[in-house]
Amino acid sequence: MLFGLAVGLSVAVAVYMKDRGPEPAAQQPQPEPASLQNALDDNGETPAPPPEEEEEEPRFTFYDILPNVEVVTPERTETRERSAPPQAVIEPGTYVLQAGSFSTHQDADKRRAELGMHGIESHIQRVKVNDRNYHRVYIGPTDDLDELNMLRSRLRAAQIDVLRIRLGD
């Protein structure tokens, strides 16, 4: 392997040295020979004007079109207030709350510990999406709507965003 590296480097140095020539000297303009046009006798005639070049049409027209087109975008920005309480769930069913989806198990375990400090029991489920592993932190399942709404309000107070998922749909 070292021999191949040495041969490759020596070839590269040789090519570099070969391509490096001496700096070109400042060239002085060469005198141009007298043209035959001046030597010809024109017999007092005026020379014909050179033929005019035809003006080509531009190949692309969007350079002319784009400055004339203006797209107006609305200045509205939709903001969601975090201070608004979440809507209570009133539709019966079995629900789970997803408290996060993480690419590493360590991050998911941190979220699970954070939930445990708030007295909320959770578990981590590993899923594979598009050949990538994700670790999702779930709370539940529960079918008691009062408990579900209480959990959501406690998580909201702890500033933990959750995704409510209804099972069985």
Backbone hydrogen bonds, N-H to C=O, Kabsch-Sander energy under -0.5 kcal/mol:
donor,donor_aa,acceptor,acceptor_aa,energy
5,L,1,M,-2.0
6,A,2,L,-2.5
7,V,3,F,-2.4
8,G,4,G,-2.4
9,L,5,L,-2.4
10,S,6,A,-2.2
11,V,7,V,-2.2
12,A,8,G,-2.2
13,V,9,L,-2.4
14,A,10,S,-2.2
15,V,11,V,-2.4
16,Y,12,A,-2.1
17,M,13,V,-2.6
18,K,14,A,-2.2
19,D,15,V,-2.2
20,R,16,Y,-1.1
21,G,19,D,-1.1
39,A,35,S,-0.8
40,L,36,L,-1.3
42,D,40,L,-0.6
45,E,42,D,-1.9
56,E,54,E,-0.5
64,D,61,T,-1.2
65,I,61,T,-1.8
66,L,62,F,-2.6
68,N,65,I,-1.3
69,V,65,I,-0.6
69,V,66,L,-1.4
72,V,70,E,-0.6
73,T,71,V,-0.6
79,T,77,T,-0.6
81,E,79,T,-0.5
90,I,88,A,-0.5
94,T,167,L,-0.6
95,Y,93,G,-0.5
95,Y,142,T,-3.1
96,V,165,I,-2.4
97,L,139,I,-2.6
98,Q,163,L,-3.0
99,A,97,L,-0.7
99,A,137,V,-2.9
100,G,137,V,-0.6
102,F,135,H,-2.7
108,A,104,T,-1.6
109,D,105,H,-2.5
110,K,106,Q,-1.7
111,R,107,D,-1.9
112,R,108,A,-2.2
113,A,109,D,-2.2
114,E,110,K,-2.2
115,L,111,R,-2.2
116,G,112,R,-2.1
117,M,113,A,-1.8
118,H,114,E,-0.7
118,H,115,L,-0.7
119,G,116,G,-1.4
120,I,115,L,-2.5
121,E,119,G,-0.5
123,H,138,Y,-2.5
125,Q,136,R,-2.9
127,V,134,Y,-2.8
129,V,127,V,-0.5
129,V,132,R,-2.8
132,R,129,V,-1.2
134,Y,127,V,-3.0
135,H,102,F,-3.4
136,R,125,Q,-3.1
136,R,134,Y,-0.6
137,V,100,G,-2.6
138,Y,123,H,-3.1
138,Y,136,R,-0.7
139,I,97,L,-2.6
142,T,95,Y,-2.6
145,L,143,D,-0.8
148,L,144,D,-2.2
149,N,145,L,-2.6
150,M,146,D,-2.1
151,L,147,E,-2.5
152,R,148,L,-2.3
153,S,149,N,-2.0
154,R,150,M,-2.2
155,L,151,L,-2.5
156,R,152,R,-2.1
157,A,153,S,-2.1
158,A,154,R,-1.6
159,Q,156,R,-1.2
160,I,155,L,-2.7
161,D,159,Q,-0.6
163,L,98,Q,-2.2
164,R,162,V,-0.5
165,I,96,V,-2.9
167,L,94,T,-3.4
167,L,165,I,-0.5
169,D,166,R,-0.6
